[in-house]
Amino acid sequence: MAQEAKKIADEKGLAIKVLSGKELNKFGGLRAVGNSSPNPGPRFIELSYIPRLKATAAATLPHIVIVGKGITFDTGGVSLKRPYESMTAMKSDMAGAAAALATISALPELQPLVRVTVLMMCAENALSGTAQRPSDVITQYGGTTVEIINTDAEGRLVLADGLAYAVENLEPDYLIDIATLTGSATLGLGRQYGALYSRDKKLAQQFVAVGESSGERVWHMPLVDDYMDSLESDVADLNHAADKGDYSAGSVTAALYLEHFVGDSRWVHLDIAGPGRSETDSGENVKGGTGFGVRLFIDWILSVS
């Protein structure tokens, strides 16, 4: 993923920064997941687009930050996926980061009048002697401590680091994350819709409208405050798997977890576990990765630029 991002950045004239090894000390979620596969280990990839304007003019433009889940393969870790056949499609668990990369790769040609930063949170969730374990306590970027319950709920750990990094360092006007995050979203919406979470009704409506016109449809889902207590922990600030409750709302509680790391940003969370991959040739989607999110993002970026 890092090599592909560097290649695209060189071709398109994008700024890029890649962190690995000791440079990831503050990224507790990314390290907890990615250290299960230490060769090559996890990567934090940051790409930046700025339109061809004078620096003073560009600095006044809206800043959009997109955080993508980039799990290059997901075994589930110690909490191994079952049935095992469900693992075969997990090479697509980097679809969020891929969609973010594809989006920013198009912007130098389109020249929208916005600044865009993409954060690709890349790791393999493997089963090994260095894998995180249920009952571990980790520290996410920014200092929030988290009790690990289920190592197969790894996507929110890497995303939380990216969201917290964006809030602390990038001053986003819009903060968006995209991830093949939960099977629950697929159960609720099937393969044709992405699940969208946001407290900002106006922003959510913009994405819904753009989704209808671009062909990548999303459905505005509720952030149910009554489910918040499911994230409580006896030994840390949070538990990441909503283990304290029995609400049967896995996509909702995953979004509530991520919301802890977005501050007061205008935030949108996209759970694309359903439309991110197609198991058959179906309509406009060929079998395999669909690239869901690229048209949606590009059209929305053009609409706000």
C-alpha positions in Angstrom: 0.0 0.0 0.0 2.8 2.4 0.8 4.7 1.6 -2.4 1.5 2.2 -4.4 0.8 5.4 -2.6 4.4 6.6 -3.3 4.0 5.7 -7.0 0.8 7.6 -7.3 2.1 10.6 -5.4 5.1 10.8 -7.7 2.9 10.6 -10.8 0.4 13.1 -9.6 2.6 15.6 -7.8 1.1 14.9 -4.4 3.0 15.4 -1.1 3.4 12.1 0.8 4.7 11.0 4.2 5.1 7.4 5.4 5.7 6.5 9.0 6.8 3.0 10.2 8.6 1.3 13.1 9.5 3.6 16.0 7.9 6.6 14.2 4.5 5.0 15.1 5.1 5.2 18.9 2.0 7.4 19.4 -0.2 5.2 17.2 -1.2 2.6 19.8 -4.1 1.2 17.8 -2.1 0.8 14.5 0.8 -0.8 16.4 -1.5 -3.2 18.4 -3.0 -4.5 15.2 0.0 -4.3 12.8 2.6 -5.7 15.1 1.0 -9.1 14.6 2.8 -9.0 11.2 6.1 -7.3 12.0 7.5 -7.9 8.5 6.9 -5.4 7.0 4.8 -4.1 9.9 2.2 -1.3 9.9 2.3 1.9 8.0 0.8 5.4 8.4 0.5 7.0 5.0 -0.3 10.7 4.6 -1.0 12.3 1.2 -1.8 15.9 0.6 -3.4 17.8 -2.3 -3.3 21.6 -2.6 -4.7 23.3 -5.7 -2.3 25.3 -7.9 -2.8 28.7 -6.2 -0.6 31.1 -4.3 0.2 29.6 -0.9 -1.7 32.4 0.9 -4.8 31.8 -1.2 -4.6 28.0 -0.7 -4.3 28.3 3.0 -7.7 29.9 3.2 -9.5 27.0 1.4 -11.6 24.4 3.3 -9.6 21.4 4.5 -11.0 18.0 4.0 -9.4 15.0 5.8 -10.3 11.5 4.7 -9.1 8.6 7.0 -9.2 5.1 5.4 -9.0 1.7 7.0 -6.2 -0.2 5.3 -6.2 -3.8 6.8 -4.4 -5.6 4.0 -5.5 -9.0 5.3 -7.7 -9.8 8.3 -7.5 -13.2 9.9 -9.3 -11.8 13.0 -6.1 -12.3 15.0 -6.3 -14.3 18.2 -10.1 -14.0 17.9 -9.9 -16.0 14.7 -12.7 -15.5 12.2 -15.3 -18.2 12.1 -16.5 -19.8 9.9 -13.1 -19.8 8.3 -14.5 -19.3 4.8 -15.4 -15.8 5.8 -11.7 -15.0 5.7 -11.2 -15.5 2.0 -12.5 -12.1 1.1 -10.4 -10.3 3.6 -7.8 -9.1 1.1 -10.5 -6.4 0.5 -10.3 -5.1 4.1 -8.2 -2.3 2.8 -11.0 -1.0 0.6 -11.4 2.2 2.6 -7.8 3.2 2.3 -7.8 2.3 -1.4 -10.9 4.4 -2.0 -9.2 7.4 -0.2 -6.1 6.9 -2.3 -8.0 6.7 -5.5 -9.9 9.8 -4.7 -6.9 12.0 -4.0 -5.2 10.6 -7.1 -7.9 12.3 -9.3 -7.7 15.7 -7.7 -4.6 17.2 -9.4 -6.4 16.8 -12.7 -9.8 18.2 -11.5 -8.2 21.0 -9.4 -11.1 21.5 -6.9 -10.6 24.6 -4.7 -10.2 22.7 -1.5 -7.3 21.2 0.4 -7.5 17.4 0.9 -5.4 15.2 3.2 -5.7 11.4 3.1 -4.6 9.2 6.0 -4.2 5.6 5.1 -4.0 3.4 8.3 -2.4 0.3 7.0 -1.7 -3.0 8.8 -2.2 -6.8 8.5 -4.3 -8.4 11.3 -2.5 -11.7 11.6 -2.3 -14.5 14.1 1.2 -14.6 15.6 3.2 -14.5 18.8 3.3 -10.7 18.6 -0.5 -10.3 18.1 -2.5 -8.3 20.6 -4.6 -10.4 22.9 -8.1 -10.1 24.4 -7.7 -8.3 27.8 -4.7 -6.1 26.6 -5.0 -2.4 27.3 -3.7 -0.1 24.6 -3.3 3.7 24.3 -4.8 5.3 21.2 -3.2 8.4 19.6 -4.0 11.2 21.9 -4.0 9.2 25.2 -7.3 7.4 25.4 -6.9 3.9 26.9 -8.8 1.0 25.4 -9.5 -2.5 26.7 -9.2 -5.0 23.9 -12.0 -7.5 23.9 -12.2 -9.0 20.4 -9.1 -8.7 18.2 -11.3 -9.1 15.1 -12.7 -5.6 15.9 -9.4 -4.1 14.7 -10.5 -1.6 12.1 -11.9 0.9 14.6 -8.5 0.8 16.5 -6.5 1.9 13.4 -9.2 4.5 12.4 -9.3 6.0 15.9 -5.6 6.7 15.7 -6.1 8.4 12.3 -9.0 10.5 13.5 -7.2 11.6 16.6 -4.1 12.5 14.6 -6.2 14.6 12.2 -7.9 16.5 15.0 -4.6 17.2 16.8 -2.5 18.1 13.8 -4.5 19.0 10.7 -7.4 21.3 11.7 -9.9 19.7 9.4 -13.0 21.6 8.3 -14.5 18.2 7.3 -13.4 14.9 8.8 -14.5 11.7 7.0 -13.6 8.1 7.6 -14.3 5.2 5.3 -13.9 1.5 6.2 -15.1 -2.0 5.6 -15.9 -2.0 9.3 -18.7 -4.3 10.4 -20.7 -7.2 9.2 -23.6 -5.6 11.0 -23.8 -2.9 8.4 -24.1 -5.5 5.7 -26.9 -7.3 7.6 -28.8 -4.1 7.9 -28.3 -2.6 4.4 -27.1 -5.4 2.1 -24.6 -4.8 -0.7 -26.1 -1.8 -2.4 -25.9 0.9 0.3 -23.1 2.1 2.6 -24.0 3.0 6.2 -23.4 6.7 6.9 -23.1 8.1 10.4 -23.0 11.8 11.3 -24.5 14.2 13.8 -24.4 16.9 11.1 -27.8 16.4 9.4 -27.0 18.9 6.6 -23.7 17.3 5.8 -25.3 13.8 5.9 -28.0 15.0 3.5 -25.3 16.3 1.1 -23.7 12.8 1.0 -27.1 11.1 0.5 -27.9 13.4 -2.4 -24.5 12.9 -4.0 -24.7 9.2 -3.5 -28.0 9.1 -5.4 -26.5 11.0 -8.4 -23.1 9.2 -8.4 -24.6 5.7 -8.1 -22.8 5.0 -4.8 -25.7 5.2 -2.4 -25.5 5.7 1.4 -28.1 5.6 4.1 -28.1 7.9 7.1 -28.0 5.7 10.2 -28.6 6.8 13.8 -25.9 7.4 16.5 -28.0 6.0 19.4 -26.8 7.6 22.6 -28.6 4.9 24.7 -26.0 2.5 23.4 -23.1 4.5 24.6 -22.7 2.6 27.9 -21.8 -0.5 26.0 -18.3 1.1 25.5 -17.6 1.3 29.2 -14.6 -0.5 30.7 -13.6 -1.5 34.3 -9.9 -1.1 33.4 -9.6 1.5 30.7 -11.4 4.6 29.3 -13.3 2.5 26.8 -13.7 -1.0 25.6 -13.6 -1.1 21.8 -16.1 -4.0 21.1 -19.1 -2.6 22.9 -18.9 -5.6 25.2 -20.8 -4.1 28.1 -24.1 -4.0 26.3 -26.3 -6.4 24.4 -27.8 -4.1 21.9 -27.2 -6.1 18.7 -26.2 -2.9 16.9 -22.6 -3.6 16.0 -22.4 -0.9 13.2 -23.9 1.7 15.5 -21.6 1.0 18.5 -18.6 0.9 16.2 -19.5 4.4 15.0 -20.1 5.6 18.6 -16.6 4.3 19.4 -15.1 6.3 16.6 -17.0 9.4 17.6 -14.9 9.6 20.8 -11.9 10.6 18.7 -13.4 13.3 16.4 -13.7 16.3 18.8 -16.0 18.9 17.5 -15.2 18.2 13.8 -17.9 18.1 11.1 -17.5 14.3 10.9 -18.9 11.6 8.6 -18.3 7.9 9.1 -18.9 5.5 6.2 -19.1 1.8 6.9 -18.8 0.2 3.4 -18.5 -3.5 4.5 -21.5 -4.3 2.2 -20.8 -2.4 -1.1 -17.0 -2.5 -0.8 -16.8 -5.9 -2.4 -19.1 -7.9 -4.7 -19.0 -11.7 -4.6 -20.7 -11.9 -8.1 -21.0 -9.9 -11.3 -23.9 -7.8 -10.2 -25.1 -4.8 -12.2 -22.4 -2.3 -12.6 -20.1 -4.1 -10.1 -17.9 -6.8 -11.4 -16.9 -9.6 -9.0 -14.3 -8.5 -6.5 -13.4 -5.0 -5.2 -15.9 -2.4 -6.3 -14.0 0.9 -5.5 -17.1 2.1 -3.6 -16.6 5.6 -2.3 -14.4 7.1 -5.0 -17.2 8.5 -7.1 -19.1 9.6 -4.0 -16.0 11.4 -2.6 -15.0 13.1 -5.8 -18.5 14.3 -6.6 -19.0 15.6 -3.0 -15.5 17.3 -3.1 -16.4 19.1 -6.3 -19.8 20.1 -4.9 -18.1 21.9 -1.9 -15.1 23.4 -3.7 
